[in-house]
Amino acid sequence: MIEHVLDGSAVRSKRAMYTAIAKTLSFPDWFGHNLDGLYDCLTDLSWLPKGEHVLIWTHSEVLAKADPSGYRAIREVLDDAVEGATDPGRTLSVVLAKPQS
């Protein structure tokens, strides 16, 4: 299992989330910075080593509060991408880390 930790503490817009995910998962230059491009990259992952990749999104509540519709759109794409992986040698799962109380 390969963990990719995305620190969402400063992510306050859908556009910022595109950038954060792209950096965290080392997306290729052709990533389009939109929902369709996000889905395409998340279901491909061919530039990453084979294996199970886990995207751990910390502080997701920051985006949820600052941009609720952007948060919902990103969550929908993340959920769809987990189900739609095209390479059986590279799988994706997503974990939303709970804030420490």
N, C-alpha and C positions, 0 to 999 in steps of 0.2 A: 504494500500500500504506500502510495506517494501522497503526502499531505501538501496542500497548497493553501497557505493561510492568507486571507484577505482581511486586512484591518479596515473595517468600515467606519472607524470613528470620525473620519473627515469627509466621508462620502455623503453629499447632500443633494445630489441630482442624478437623474438617470444617465446623463452624459458622463458625469464623474465615475459612475459605476462601470460604464463601458471601459473606461481607461483603467480602472482598478482591476477589473477581471482580466483585461488584456495583459496587463503587466504581471499579475499573479500567475497566470497560466502561459506566459510567454507566447501570446498569440502572434501569428505571422503578420507581415506587413499588409497583406491583402484584407485584413479584418476591416469591415465597413463601418464600425461604430454606430450600428443600429440594431434593432431587435432581430431582424433576419440574419444579419451577419453574426450576431452573438450566437444564435441557434446553430448556424452552420459551423462555427468554430467549436462550439461545445460538443457537437455530435461527431466531429472529425478527430481532433486531437492527434493527427498523424505526425506532428512535429515533436510530440512528447514520447518518452520511452513507453514500451508496452507495459501494461499492468493496470491496477486499479488506482485511479486518481481521485482524491477527496478534496473538494473545495470547502474549506472551513471559513465561513463568513462571520467574523466577529463584529459586534456593534451594528447589526442589521437594523436595529431600532432607530438609528440615526437617520437613515434614508427613509424608513417608514414614516417618521414624523415630519421630515423636511419636504418630502415629495411622495405622498401616498400613492398617487397613480403610477409614478415611475417605479416605485417599490413593487406594486402589484404586477406591473408588466415584466419586470426583471424576474420576479419569483415565478411567474407563469412560464417564462422561457427556460429558467433553470429546471423547473419540474418537467417540462416537455423534453428537454435535452437529456435528462437522466434516462427517460424512457426511450429516446430515439437514437441512441448511440449507433453509429454505423460500422464501427470497427470492434469486433468481438475481443480483440486483443488489448483494447484500451477502453476501460469503463470509467464512468464518472458518477460520483455521488456527491451530494451537497449537504453540508451540516451547518445549521445556523447556531452559532455558539451563544448560549444564554449569558447575559451580563452578570457579572459577579455582584452579589447583594451584600 
